Amino acid sequence: MTHFVIVGVLVIVMTVLTYLGLDVAGLAEQMHPVAASAQAASIDQLWHWEVMVISFLFSLIVVPMLYSLVVFRQKKGELKDGEHMEGNTTLEVTWTVVPLIIVVVFAYFGAYSLGEVRRVDPNALIINVKGQQFTWVFEYPEYGIVSSELYLPVNRQVVLKMESVDVIHSFWVPEFRVKQDVVPGRITEYRITPTLEGRYKVRCAELCGASHAYMENPVIVVSAANYDAWIVEQAAIAAASQTPEGKGKILATQNGCVGCHSADGTQLTGPTWLGLFGKTENFLDGTSGVVDEAYITESIRDPNAKIVAGYPSPSVMPPYAGLSDEDIANLIAYIKTLK
């Protein structure tokens, strides 16, 4: 009986030390950055209890094992066999029933957390999201706004109606906790209520291609007043962008071009559009050419026709067969303005 008491005390001590050790090591902060949504509360609470149980189960295995290795080890010169045991029915019933109870309890916690995450607000703001290699595009249908940044008002539920135009993606803002797959051919919903103003990033959490790691877009949570001001500003920009270059800029956002081609000289996975038009490029086949209307049109229709030296072959850029000649002309007009 003494051994059981000692092991029991050691298990409790090891459980506390393991849990505190994980906390001191910063594991909780690394796995769970600052909580910035109402849905994060129930998820963090579930995680907290799971870590406690994991610490206990770890101790329940390691402590008896190490204790047995030290206390019941074979002494020098001892040759007799160990005690023969047939089994312990009480112990076997206990380690079957107790884990079953724990599983049922956590099933309830999980269902409760899922209910909180999926709780419907009839006044939720609706935003359409398009995921594609390798960027996110956000459309505000009520205002006719398209943006590469996700602007959200604080303390108001938002429903993101998400779809993919190519492969499976996964919408994930770590500070919001909730993660949702974005699947071709169907619309998936993501409900979130931001509670903390600030700048975050939406990441793709599903391996979707060569530039998967760069599929990030800003998420900006602002006050209701600042959100309304942004909507007015963007609506005015949308109304004024009826010129060819303005339409081209919108097309670049809608079709994900900005995910690989920057407009300010920043090096992404594709050549920057800043100062691109009229530039002489060297190609992988050893030839060179001037970036003009014909070259840009060919590159959009067939990205592998001429690959710029220093970029992978075959090109990671998909062919945009769905763009009309007018669309391409508008894109070229926009690229010409980037000097």
VOBA-1610 file (N, C-alpha, C; in pm, whole numbers, padded with zeros to 5 digits, always signed):
BEGIN
Met+00083-00120+00000Met+00000+00000+00000Met+00087+00126+00000Thr+00201+00115+00066Thr+00292+00230+00072Thr+00335+00275-00066His+00365+00176-00151His+00408+00209-00287His+00299+00283-00364Phe+00173+00242-00347Phe+00064+00309-00417Phe+00051+00454-00372Val+00067+00478-00242Val+00058+00615-00190Val+00170+00701-00246Ile+00292+00646-00245Ile+00408+00721-00295Ile+00390+00754-00443Val+00352+00652-00522Val+00332+00673-00665Val+00221+00775-00690Gly+00111+00766-00612Gly+00001+00860-00628Gly+00044+01003-00605Val+00123+01025-00497Val+00173+01160-00467Val+00265+01209-00579Leu+00353+01120-00626Leu+00447+01156-00732Leu+00374+01189-00862Val+00266+01116-00892Val+00188+01145-01012Val+00127+01285-01004Ile+00072+01320-00888Ile+00013+01454-00870Ile+00120+01561-00887Val+00236+01540-00823Val+00344+01638-00833Val+00391+01653-00978Met+00410+01538-01045Met+00456+01541-01184Met+00353+01607-01275Thr+00225+01586-01248Thr+00120+01650-01328Thr+00128+01801-01318Val+00141+01850-01194Val+00149+01995-01173Val+00275+02052-01239Leu+00388+01982-01221Leu+00513+02031-01278Leu+00509+02030-01431Thr+00448+01926-01488Thr+00437+01919-01635Thr+00352+02031-01688Tyr+00237+02053-01625Tyr+00148+02161-01670Tyr+00215+02297-01657Leu+00277+02322-01542Leu+00345+02450-01521Leu+00465+02463-01615Gly+00534+02352-01639Gly+00648+02356-01729Gly+00609+02394-01871Leu+00497+02339-01918Leu+00449+02376-02050Leu+00413+02524-02055Asp+00355+02573-01946Asp+00317+02714-01941Asp+00439+02805-01937Val+00538+02768-01854Val+00660+02849-01843Val+00738+02848-01974Ala+00736+02732-02042Ala+00809+02721-02168Ala+00744+02803-02280Gly+00626+02854-02252Gly+00559+02938-02351Gly+00481+02860-02455Leu+00455+02731-02429Leu+00383+02651-02527Leu+00245+02708-02552Ala+00178+02749-02446Ala+00042+02801-02461Ala+00040+02924-02550Glu+00137+03015-02530Glu+00142+03137-02610Glu+00176+03107-02756Gln+00263+03006-02777Gln+00300+02972-02914Gln+00184+02908-02989Met+00112+02818-02919Met-00001+02751-02983Met-00122+02841-02992His-00140+02927-02891His-00255+03015-02886His-00210+03159-02867Pro-00192+03234-02974Pro-00161+03377-02958Pro-00283+03448-02898Val-00274+03579-02886Val-00380+03656-02821Val-00516+03621-02880Ala-00615+03606-02794Ala-00751+03574-02839Ala-00819+03703-02886Ala-00868+03702-03010Ala-00924+03824-03067Ala-01066+03804-03120Ser-01134+03698-03075Ser-01272+03676-03118Ser-01353+03618-03004Ala-01484+03635-03013Ala-01573+03578-02910Ala-01568+03426-02912Gln-01547+03367-03030Gln-01543+03222-03043Gln-01417+03163-02980Ala-01315+03243-02960Ala-01189+03191-02906Ala-01203+03147-02760Ala-01298+03206-02685Ala-01308+03177-02541Ala-01336+03030-02514Ser-01438+02973-02580Ser-01472+02833-02554Ser-01364+02739-02607Ile-01299+02777-02717Ile-01192+02694-02772Ile-01072+02693-02679Asp-01035+02809-02625Asp-00922+02817-02532Asp-00951+02741-02403Gln-01076+02749-02357Gln-01113+02676-02236Gln-01100+02525-02257Leu-01146+02477-02372Leu-01134+02334-02404Leu-00987+02293-02411Trp-00906+02376-02474Trp-00762+02348-02484Trp-00698+02341-02345His-00737+02433-02258His-00684+02437-02122His-00708+02305-02049Trp-00830+02254-02056Trp-00863+02128-01989Trp-00793+02010-02055Glu-00778+02015-02185Glu-00708+01906-02254Glu-00562+01898-02213Val-00496+02013-02198Val-00356+02013-02156Val-00343+01958-02014Met-00440+01990-01927Met-00437+01936-01792Met-00447+01783-01792Val-00540+01731-01872Val-00557+01585-01879Val-00435+01520-01942Ile-00380+01583-02046Ile-00259+01529-02110Ile-00144+01524-02010Ser-00129+01627-01929Ser-00023+01629-01827Ser-00042+01516-01727Phe-00167+01493-01688Phe-00196+01385-01594Phe-00166+01248-01655Leu-00211+01224-01778Leu-00188+01094-01842Leu-00039+01070-01864Phe+00033+01175-01901Phe+00178+01162-01917Phe+00242+01118-01784Ser+00201+01182-01675Ser+00256+01149-01544Ser+00214+01009-01500Leu+00090+00971-01532Leu+00038+00840-01493Leu+00117+00726-01559Ile+00176+00753-01672Ile+00256+00652-01742Ile+00402+00656-01698Val+00458+00776-01696Val+00602+00791-01673Val+00639+00762-01527Val+00561+00813-01432Val+00598+00798-01291Val+00600+00652-01247Pro+00495+00572-01266Pro+00502+00431-01226Pro+00614+00355-01296Met+00638+00389-01423Met+00745+00321-01496Met+00881+00348-01434Leu+00912+00476-01409Leu+01041+00511-01350Leu+01052+00461-01206Tyr+00941+00471-01132Tyr+00941+00423-00993Tyr+00970+00273-00988Ser+00909+00198-01080Ser+00932+00053-01083Ser+01075+00020-01121Leu+01131+00095-01214Leu+01269+00070-01256Leu+01367+00093-01141Val+01336+00187-01053Val+01428+00220-00943Val+01403+00130-00822Val+01277+00119-00779Val+01244+00051-00654Val+01244-00102-00670Phe+01193-00149-00780Phe+01178-00294-00797Phe+01283-00355-00890Arg+01391-00284-00910Arg+01496-00339-00996Arg+01559-00462-00930Gln+01612-00547-01009Gln+01676-00669-00957Gln+01807-00632-00889Lys+01820-00676-00764Lys+01941-00645-00689Lys+02057-00735-00734Lys+02177-00691-00704Lys+02295-00768-00742Lys+02294-00903-00668Gly+02310-01011-00741Gly+02311-01145-00684Gly+02174-01205-00666Glu+02068-01131-00697Glu+01931-01181-00681Glu+01891-01257-00808Leu+01856-01385-00793Leu+01828-01470-00908Leu+01686-01524-00910Lys+01608-01501-00808Lys+01474-01560-00802Lys+01380-01488-00899Asp+01275-01558-00939Asp+01176-01502-01031Asp+01091-01398-00958Gly+01035-01307-01038Gly+00946-01208-00982Gly+00812-01270-00942Glu+00733-01196-00866Glu+00605-01246-00820Glu+00510-01270-00936His+00444-01383-00937His+00350-01417-01044His+00214-01354-01016Met+00159-01286-01115Met+00029-01220-01098Met-00066-01267-01207Glu-00189-01292-01167Glu-00291-01339-01260Glu-00371-01223-01321Gly-00372-01108-01256Gly-00451-00996-01304Gly-00526-00931-01189Asn-00590-00818-01220Asn-00663-00743-01118Asn-00791-00690-01184Thr-00901-00754-01156Thr-01028-00718-01219Thr-01069-00575-01187Thr-01051-00535-01062Thr-01088-00399-01021Thr-01010-00295-01101Leu-00880-00320-01116Leu-00796-00226-01191Leu-00838-00221-01337Glu-00866-00335-01396Glu-00904-00339-01537Glu-01037-00268-01561Val-01132-00286-01470Val-01260-00216-01482Val-01239-00065-01467Thr-01154-00028-01373Thr-01129+00114-01347Thr-01069+00182-01468Trp-00964+00120-01529Trp-00900+00190-01641Trp-00980+00176-01772Thr-01092+00106-01766Thr-01186+00107-01879Thr-01296+00211-01859Val-01350+00217-01738Val-01463+00305-01710Val-01420+00451-01700Val-01310+00477-01630Val-01265+00616-01610Val-01234+00686-01743Pro-01153+00624-01833Pro-01131+00689-01963Pro-01260+00710-02042Leu-01354+00615-02030Leu-01482+00630-02099Leu-01555+00754-02049Ile-01555+00775-01918Ile-01619+00893-01861Ile-01551+01021-01910Ile-01417+01018-01912Ile-01342+01135-01959Ile-01375+01167-02104Val-01384+01064-02188Val-01418+01085-02330Val-01557+01147-02343Val-01653+01098-02266Val-01789+01151-02272Val-01792+01298-02227Val-01718+01328-02120Val-01713+01466-02071Val-01654+01558-02176Phe-01544+01516-02240Phe-01482+01601-02341Phe-01567+01608-02468Ala-01645+01504-02494Ala-01738+01511-02606Ala-01842+01621-02581Tyr-01887+01632-02455Tyr-01982+01738-02421Tyr-01916+01875-02435Phe-01794+01889-02381Phe-01722+02017-02393Phe-01703+02054-02541Gly-01668+01953-02623Gly-01647+01980-02765Gly-01775+02023-02835Ala-01886+01958-02801Ala-02015+01995-02861Ala-02055+02135-02818Tyr-02032+02167-02689Tyr-02064+02301-02640Tyr-01980+02406-02714Ser-01850+02379-02730Ser-01762+02472-02799Ser-01805+02492-02944Leu-01841+02381-03011Leu-01887+02391-03150Leu-02016+02473-03159Gly-02105+02455-03061Gly-02228+02533-03059Gly-02201+02682-03046Glu-02103+02717-02961Glu-02067+02858-02944Glu-02006+02915-03071Val-01923+02835-03138Val-01858+02879-03261Val-01961+02901-03372Arg-02063+02815-03378Arg-02161+02821-03488Arg-02286+02902-03452Arg-02286+02968-03337Arg-02405+03043-03294Arg-02437+03152-03396Val-02563+03158-03439Val-02603+03246-03549Val-02652+03380-03495Asp-02602+03488-03557Asp-02652+03622-03531Asp-02725+03669-03657Pro-02857+03695-03648Pro-02933+03734-03769Pro-02886+03866-03830Asn-02813+03946-03752Asn-02765+04076-03803Asn-02619+04069-03848Ala-02570+03949-03875Ala-02430+03932-03912Ala-02401+03997-04047Leu-02280+04052-04059Leu-02232+04110-04184Leu-02187+03998-04276Ile-02227+04003-04403Ile-02191+03900-04500Ile-02080+03949-04591Ile-01974+03870-04601Ile-01861+03901-04689Ile-01829+03775-04770Asn-01812+03791-04900Asn-01775+03680-04986Asn-01623+03669-04993Val-01572+03548-04985Val-01428+03525-04987Val-01396+03425-05099Lys-01296+03460-05178Lys-01249+03369-05283Lys-01104+03333-05255Gly-01079+03203-05242Gly-00942+03156-05225Gly-00890+03099-05354Gln-00768+03135-05389Gln-00707+03082-05510Gln-00556+03088-05496Gln-00487+03008-05574Gln-00341+03009-05568Gln-00290+03146-05617Phe-00229+03227-05532Phe-00199+03204-05391Phe-00235+03331-05316Thr-00364+03360-05310Thr-00410+03481-05243Thr-00557+03466-05204Trp-00605+03564-05127Trp-00745+03572-05087Trp-00805+03700-05142Val-00929+03693-05187Val-01000+03810-05237Val-01130+03824-05158Phe-01159+03947-05112Phe-01275+03971-05026Phe-01372+04067-05096Glu-01498+04026-05103Glu-01600+04106-05169Glu-01710+04141-05069Tyr-01744+04268-05066Tyr-01851+04318-04980Tyr-01973+04343-05070Pro-02060+04243-05086Pro-02167+04252-05187Pro-02266+04366-05163Glu-02283+04404-05038Glu-02380+04510-05007Glu-02334+04645-05061Tyr-02199+04658-05079Tyr-02145+04788-05120Tyr-02073+04783-05254Gly-02061+04665-05314Gly-01992+04654-05442Gly-01842+04677-05431Ile-01783+04638-05317Ile-01641+04661-05292Ile-01565+04530-05303Val-01449+04533-05366Val-01359+04418-05373Val-01225+04462-05317Ser-01167+04380-05228Ser-01043+04419-05161Ser-00955+04297-05138Ser-00824+04323-05131Ser-00728+04217-05096Ser-00703+04218-04945Glu-00765+04312-04873Glu-00757+04319-04728Glu-00896+04294-04669Leu-00900+04220-04561Leu-01027+04190-04494Leu-01047+04290-04380Tyr-01135+04386-04402Tyr-01170+04484-04299Tyr-01293+04435-04224Leu-01285+04435-04090Leu-01395+04386-04007Leu-01426+04486-03896Pro-01553+04506-03864Pro-01588+04590-03749Pro-01581+04508-03621Val-01533+04569-03514Val-01519+04499-03388Val-01656+04475-03326Asn-01669+04362-03255Asn-01790+04327-03179Asn-01916+04312-03265Arg-01897+04271-03391Arg-02010+04239-03477Arg-01980+04107-03549Gln-02077+04016-03544Gln-02053+03888-03609Gln-02046+03905-03761Val-01954+03831-03821Val-01933+03833-03965Val-01948+03691-04018Val-02019+03677-04129Val-02030+03548-04196Val-01950+03557-04326Leu-01846+03477-04335Leu-01767+03471-04458Leu-01820+03355-04541Lys-01868+03384-04660Lys-01914+03280-04753Lys-01799+03254-04849Met-01735+03140-04832Met-01605+03116-04896Met-01614+03010-05004Glu-01538+03032-05111Glu-01527+02934-05218Glu-01387+02939-05278Ser-01348+02829-05340Ser-01217+02819-05404Ser-01236+02803-05554Val-01146+02864-05631Val-01156+02853-05777Val-01061+02748-05832Asp-00977+02687-05745Asp-00881+02589-05798Asp-00871+02465-05710Val-00798+02472-05599Val-00775+02356-05513Val-00830+02385-05373Ile-00818+02287-05283Ile-00865+02307-05146Ile-00770+02401-05072His-00826+02503-05010His-00752+02592-04921His-00815+02582-04782Ser-00755+02648-04685Ser-00812+02650-04550Ser-00791+02788-04491Phe-00901+02852-04453Phe-00900+02990-04401Phe-00869+02985-04252Trp-00762+03053-04211Trp-00720+03046-04071Trp-00657+03177-04027Val-00717+03239-03926Val-00658+03352-03855Val-00629+03302-03714Pro-00502+03279-03677Pro-00471+03217-03547Pro-00537+03288-03429Glu-00545+03419-03434Glu-00602+03494-03322Glu-00754+03472-03310Phe-00818+03428-03418Phe-00962+03399-03414Phe-00987+03253-03375Arg-00885+03169-03383Arg-00889+03027-03348Arg-00959+02940-03452Val-01073+02984-03504Val-01153+02899-03591Val-01083+02881-03726Lys-01093+02759-03780Lys-01033+02726-03909Lys-01140+02658-03995Gln-01142+02691-04125Gln-01245+02635-04212Gln-01189+02607-04352Asp-01212+02485-04401Asp-01169+02450-04536Asp-01247+02530-04640Val-01180+02562-04751Val-01241+02631-04865Val-01228+02535-04983Val-01342+02486-05031Val-01344+02372-05122Val-01398+02413-05259Pro-01334+02369-05368Pro-01388+02400-05502Pro-01528+02341-05521Gly-01615+02417-05584Gly-01747+02367-05618Gly-01851+02379-05509Arg-01817+02436-05395Arg-01915+02452-05288Arg-01882+02576-05206Ile-01980+02627-05133Ile-01960+02744-05048Ile-01960+02699-04902Thr-01854+02731-04831Thr-01847+02700-04688Thr-01857+02831-04609Glu-01918+02821-04490Glu-01939+02940-04408Glu-01844+02942-04289Tyr-01802+03062-04254Tyr-01711+03085-04142Tyr-01769+03201-04062Arg-01809+03175-03938Arg-01868+03279-03853Arg-01766+03324-03749Ile-01751+03453-03736Ile-01654+03506-03640Ile-01703+03640-03587Thr-01675+03667-03461Thr-01708+03795-03400Thr-01580+03854-03342Pro-01512+03942-03415Pro-01388+04001-03365Pro-01414+04082-03238Thr-01326+04070-03140Thr-01342+04143-03014Thr-01224+04233-02981Leu-01121+04232-03062Leu-01001+04308-03032Leu-00952+04377-03158Glu-00948+04510-03156Glu-00900+04585-03272Glu-00751+04558-03294Gly-00713+04554-03420Gly-00572+04530-03451Gly-00555+04474-03591Arg-00429+04448-03625Arg-00396+04393-03757Arg-00352+04247-03739Tyr-00409+04160-03820Tyr-00377+04017-03816Tyr-00351+03968-03957Lys-00334+03839-03974Lys-00312+03781-04106Lys-00399+03657-04123Val-00460+03647-04241Val-00527+03522-04274Val-00426+03436-04348Arg-00415+03311-04305Arg-00320+03218-04366Arg-00397+03101-04426Cys-00337+03038-04525Cys-00391+02914-04578Cys-00330+02800-04498Ala-00416+02718-04437Ala-00368+02608-04353Ala-00378+02473-04424Glu-00394+02474-04555Glu-00400+02351-04634Glu-00298+02363-04747Leu-00203+02268-04753Leu-00099+02273-04855Leu-00164+02279-04993Cys-00143+02391-05064Cys-00218+02415-05188Cys-00130+02439-05309Gly+00001+02423-05295Gly+00088+02444-05410Gly+00223+02500-05371Ala+00301+02535-05472Ala+00441+02574-05449Ala+00455+02700-05364Ser+00360+02792-05373Ser+00369+02918-05297Ser+00269+02923-05183His+00232+02807-05132His+00137+02798-05021His+00178+02884-04903Ala+00308+02886-04871Ala+00356+02959-04752Ala+00335+03109-04764Tyr+00318+03159-04886Tyr+00304+03303-04906Tyr+00158+03345-04921Met+00065+03254-04901Met-00077+03286-04917Met-00129+03353-04791Glu-00091+03478-04774Glu-00129+03557-04657Glu-00187+03690-04702Asn-00293+03734-04635Asn-00352+03864-04660Asn-00383+03932-04527Pro-00380+04066-04525Pro-00407+04136-04399Pro-00553+04123-04355Val-00572+04112-04224Val-00704+04119-04161Val-00698+04236-04064Ile-00785+04334-04083Ile-00780+04456-04004Ile-00914+04474-03932Val-00908+04471-03799Val-01027+04488-03717Val-01027+04630-03662Val-01134+04704-03690Val-01142+04845-03650Val-01274+04871-03579Ser-01286+04991-03526Ser-01412+05030-03461Ser-01522+05044-03565Ala-01646+05047-03518Ala-01759+05059-03610Ala-01751+05187-03692Ala-01708+05297-03626Ala-01698+05426-03696Ala-01590+05420-03804Asn-01475+05363-03772Asn-01368+05353-03871Asn-01404+05259-03984Tyr-01480+05154-03951Tyr-01525+05061-04056Tyr-01618+05133-04153Asp-01712+05210-04101Asp-01804+05285-04187Asp-01728+05384-04275Ala-01627+05448-04218Ala-01546+05543-04295Ala-01471+05471-04407Trp-01419+05350-04377Trp-01348+05272-04480Trp-01443+05231-04592Ile-01564+05192-04556Ile-01663+05154-04657Ile-01692+05271-04750Val-01712+05391-04693Val-01739+05510-04774Val-01621+05538-04867Glu-01500+05527-04813Glu-01380+05553-04894Glu-01367+05453-05009Gln-01386+05325-04978Gln-01373+05222-05081Gln-01484+05231-05185Ala-01604+05267-05141Ala-01714+05283-05236Ala-01685+05397-05333Ala-01625+05505-05282Ala-01589+05618-05368Ala-01481+05578-05468Ile-01385+05500-05421Ile-01278+05452-05510Ile-01336+05362-05618Ala-01429+05274-05578Ala-01491+05182-05674Ala-01570+05259-05779Ala-01640+05365-05736Ala-01718+05444-05830Ala-01629+05521-05927Ala-01511+05561-05880Ala-01421+05640-05964Ala-01332+05555-06053Ser-01331+05425-06029Ser-01237+05339-06103Ser-01301+05278-06226Gln-01362+05362-06308Gln-01423+05314-06432Gln-01334+05336-06553Thr-01215+05388-06531Thr-01117+05400-06639Thr-01057+05263-06665Pro-00993+05242-06782Pro-00931+05111-06809Pro-00831+05069-06701Glu-00747+05165-06657Glu-00649+05129-06554Glu-00716+05098-06420Gly-00827+05169-06392Gly-00900+05141-06270Gly-00964+05003-06274Lys-01022+04968-06388Lys-01080+04835-06403Lys-00971+04728-06395Gly-00854+04760-06451Gly-00742+04665-06447Gly-00696+04639-06305Lys-00694+04744-06223Lys-00654+04728-06083Lys-00751+04637-06008Ile-00882+04655-06036Ile-00982+04570-05972Ile-00967+04426-06019Leu-00944+04406-06148Leu-00924+04272-06202Leu-00803+04203-06137Ala-00697+04283-06115Ala-00577+04226-06053Ala-00607+04173-05914Thr-00695+04240-05842Thr-00735+04194-05709Thr-00829+04075-05717Gln-00930+04086-05804Gln-01030+03980-05815Gln-00970+03847-05860Asn-00869+03853-05946Asn-00812+03730-06002Asn-00685+03684-05930Gly-00654+03748-05817Gly-00543+03701-05735Gly-00405+03738-05786Cys-00397+03827-05886Cys-00265+03864-05940Cys-00176+03926-05833Val-00238+04000-05740Val-00161+04071-05637Val-00098+03976-05537Gly-00138+03848-05540Gly-00076+03752-05450Gly+00064+03715-05491Cys+00097+03732-05620Cys+00230+03695-05671Cys+00304+03813-05734His+00233+03918-05772His+00295+04034-05838His+00265+04161-05757Ser+00366+04220-05700Ser+00345+04342-05621Ser+00338+04464-05712Ala+00280+04571-05661Ala+00273+04697-05735Ala+00370+04801-05681Asp+00448+04763-05577Asp+00537+04861-05514Asp+00683+04819-05514Gly+00717+04716-05589Gly+00855+04670-05595Gly+00888+04557-05499Thr+00795+04523-05410Thr+00818+04412-05318Thr+00832+04282-05396Gln+00935+04203-05363Gln+00957+04078-05435Gln+00869+03968-05379Leu+00776+03920-05460Leu+00691+03807-05423Leu+00733+03687-05508Thr+00642+03594-05532Thr+00679+03475-05609Thr+00688+03502-05758Gly+00632+03614-05804Gly+00639+03653-05945Gly+00703+03789-05959Pro+00741+03829-06082Pro+00803+03962-06103Pro+00711+04074-06057Thr+00769+04176-05995Thr+00689+04292-05955Thr+00643+04367-06079Trp+00525+04429-06071Trp+00472+04507-06183Trp+00526+04650-06183Leu+00594+04690-06076Leu+00647+04827-06070Leu+00760+04841-06173Gly+00743+04931-06270Gly+00845+04953-06372Gly+00860+04838-06470Leu+00761+04748-06475Leu+00773+04630-06561Leu+00755+04663-06708Phe+00653+04744-06740Phe+00623+04770-06881Phe+00739+04846-06946Gly+00784+04794-07060Gly+00895+04854-07133Gly+01031+04802-07091Lys+01035+04720-06987Lys+01161+04664-06938Lys+01206+04547-07025Thr+01336+04529-07041Thr+01390+04414-07114Thr+01416+04300-07016Glu+01355+04184-07043Glu+01370+04068-06956Glu+01454+03960-07026Asn+01535+03890-06947Asn+01610+03774-06996Asn+01533+03648-06960Phe+01522+03555-07057Phe+01441+03436-07037Phe+01528+03312-07016Leu+01465+03207-06965Leu+01538+03084-06933Leu+01600+03019-07056Asp+01539+03041-07173Asp+01594+02979-07294Asp+01711+03055-07353Gly+01756+03160-07283Gly+01871+03236-07329Gly+01837+03356-07413Thr+01711+03372-07452Thr+01671+03488-07531Thr+01629+03602-07437Ser+01597+03714-07495Ser+01549+03829-07418Ser+01441+03900-07497Gly+01366+03986-07431Gly+01260+04057-07500Gly+01207+04171-07416Val+01138+04262-07482Val+01082+04379-07415Val+00941+04345-07366Val+00911+04390-07247Val+00778+04369-07191Val+00683+04471-07253Asp+00605+04423-07351Asp+00507+04508-07417Asp+00370+04442-07412Glu+00273+04498-07485Glu+00138+04443-07481Glu+00134+04297-07525Ala+00207+04266-07632Ala+00205+04129-07684Ala+00265+04030-07584Tyr+00375+04071-07519Tyr+00439+03981-07422Tyr+00349+03956-07301Ile+00287+04062-07248Ile+00200+04046-07131Ile+00079+03960-07166Thr+00021+03982-07284Thr-00093+03902-07327Thr-00055+03754-07337Glu+00061+03728-07398Glu+00107+03589-07411Glu+00132+03526-07275Ser+00190+03603-07183Ser+00222+03550-07049Ser+00096+03518-06970Ile-00012+03595-06992Ile-00138+03567-06923Ile-00204+03443-06982Arg-00203+03433-07116Arg-00265+03318-07182Arg-00185+03189-07163Asp-00052+03202-07171Asp+00036+03084-07161Asp+00159+03120-07078Pro+00151+03107-06946Pro+00263+03149-06858Pro+00394+03077-06884Asn+00391+02963-06952Asn+00515+02888-06977Asn+00579+02922-07112Ala+00517+03013-07187Ala+00572+03046-07319Ala+00711+03108-07307Lys+00726+03204-07219Lys+00857+03268-07194Lys+00869+03288-07043Ile+00958+03213-06982Ile+00978+03223-06837Ile+01101+03307-06808Val+01085+03408-06725Val+01195+03499-06691Val+01302+03422-06612Ala+01427+03450-06645Ala+01538+03384-06576Ala+01530+03411-06426Gly+01554+03306-06349Gly+01550+03319-06204Gly+01420+03271-06143Tyr+01321+03236-06228Tyr+01193+03186-06179Tyr+01176+03040-06219Pro+01097+02964-06142Pro+01087+02819-06165Pro+01022+02784-06299Ser+01062+02670-06351Ser+01003+02614-06471Ser+00956+02472-06441Pro+00830+02438-06467Pro+00727+02523-06527Pro+00679+02631-06432Ser+00615+02731-06487Ser+00567+02844-06407Ser+00459+02800-06311Val+00459+02860-06190Val+00353+02832-06091Val+00227+02911-06122Met+00235+03002-06218Met+00119+03084-06254Met+00025+03003-06344Pro-00104+02997-06309Pro-00199+02925-06395Pro-00237+03009-06515Pro-00275+02947-06627Pro-00322+03025-06742Pro-00461+03084-06714Tyr-00480+03210-06751Tyr-00607+03277-06727Tyr-00688+03284-06856Ala-00739+03168-06897Ala-00814+03160-07022Ala-00947+03233-07013Gly-00998+03254-06891Gly-01128+03317-06874Gly-01128+03468-06893Leu-01010+03529-06902Leu-01003+03674-06919Leu-01026+03710-07066Ser-01111+03807-07089Ser-01137+03853-07226Ser-01024+03944-07273Asp-01026+03975-07403Asp-00925+04067-07457Asp-00936+04204-07390Glu-01060+04245-07360Glu-01080+04373-07292Glu-01022+04368-07150Asp-01042+04257-07081Asp-00986+04243-06947Asp-00834+04256-06949Ile-00773+04188-07046Ile-00626+04193-07054Ile-00579+04333-07089Ala-00652+04401-07177Ala-00616+04539-07212Ala-00625+04629-07089Asn-00725+04607-07005Asn-00737+04687-06883Asn-00623+04657-06786Leu-00585+04530-06774Leu-00471+04494-06689Leu-00344+04561-06739Ile-00322+04560-06869Ile-00202+04623-06926Ile-00205+04773-06899Ala-00323+04834-06910Ala-00334+04978-06882Ala-00296+05007-06738Tyr-00335+04919-06647Tyr-00299+04939-06506Tyr-00149+04920-06485Ile-00092+04818-06547Ile+00053+04792-06532Ile+00134+04910-06585Lys+00087+04972-06692Lys+00157+05088-06750Lys+00166+05205-06652Thr+00069+05215-06560Thr+00071+05326-06464Thr+00172+05306-06351Leu+00223+05183-06335Leu+00313+05150-06224Leu+00456+05177-06266Lys+00500+05300-06246Lys+00635+05342-06289Lys+00720+05384-06169
//
